[in-house]
Amino acid sequence: MRDDNREQLNFLYEDDILPVLEKLGLKEHFLNGQLKCSICGDIITIDNLYSIYYENGVKISCNKGACVNTVEKKKL
């Protein structure tokens, strides 16, 4: 069940990533190289960020094929 306070976005422009991460309280972790893919554990960078989604909390995934497939199967 969706939380009515959440908004679904289908994409983000690169310039919007930092403000979104800041609103989520994740900006400093991202800038310090401490934000990890929730699926494989790789460090998330501007070049490999694939998805920001909610599943028992905010999750971030990278663009590795297996991680993309996992996120897509969740049908978030």
C-alpha angles and dihedrals in degrees: 000000000000121000107236090222092064125086124209116225123186095201144000129213113235090247090058097054099083095047090049092048089048091053088051092049092244103104097097092047089051094048091047093051092247100117111102135194108260090221109041102012097237117148111263117235134173087261099053104033108125110161144008109197143157122245112146086330135350114314131187126203135192129229099256110132095243092049093048090050092049093051092045091051090055088063092212 
